[in-house]
């Protein structure tokens, strides 16, 4: 019994570097860090059925659109998305800082990758790279947007079969 427990403890300790939540990679830091308070304010709203890919941010400061650059959205493959950002009046925003993180509310875990904005393409378009969904179900991509002295959050539901 004691040998079995020792084996389990050793296995867990050996696996820690391979678990994405514990891995550190300086190349995957987001431009605008997501604070612990902002993450903790995220409710488990897995019953939220709004799956539109254009919406106003949480406090109506920005109009945000998202689309996957791969159709259909793949499982277990790193891929990219295009984000389009506008003022509520429809003017493109080209100078935003955008933090990106993902969540699977039903399972209470995040993405195995650390997506980030890698390119400002102009005209309000931004390239998000490093997105990876590992299983079917409802995922959320959450954006923390800072532009023109304003900060807000936009959340997109993505249901994968």
C-alpha positions, 0 to 999 in steps of 0.5 A, a space after each residue: 500500500 505504501 509503495 503504491 502511494 509513493 508511486 502515485 506521488 512520484 508520478 504526479 510530481 513528474 507530470 507537473 512540467 507537462 500540465 499547461 497550467 503550470 508551464 511557463 513560456 515567455 513567448 506566450 504572454 498576452 499584451 494586456 495581462 488578465 488580472 486575478 480579479 477579472 478572472 474571478 469575476 467571470 461567472 460560470 454561465 455555461 447556460 448562456 446560449 448567446 453564440 453570436 460572433 459579433 457583440 458589444 463588450 460587457 459595458 458596451 464600450 466596444 463592438 467586437 467580432 470574432 471568426 476562426 481562420 479555419 472552418 470548421 473549428 478544429 479540435 486538438 490543433 493550434 489555429 488562429 482567429 481574426 478579431 475586429 474591434 470598433 467603437 459603438 458608433 462603428 469606427 475601427 479601433 487600431 490602437 488596442 491592447 488585447 488580452 486573450 484567455 479561454 475557458 471551458 466552464 462546464 469542466 472548470 479549466 482553461 485552454 491548454 495553450 496561451 493565445 495572444 494577439 500577434 498582429 495588428 492588421 489595421 482597419 480594426 483587425 487583429 490576429 489571435 494565434 495559439 488557440 487550441 480546443 482539446 475536447 468537444 463541448 462549450 468553450 469560451 474565448 474571453 478578451 480583455 480590451 484596453 483602448 482610448 483609455 477604456 477597459 472592457 471584457 468581451 466573451 464568446 461562446 464556441 460550441 464544438 461537436 
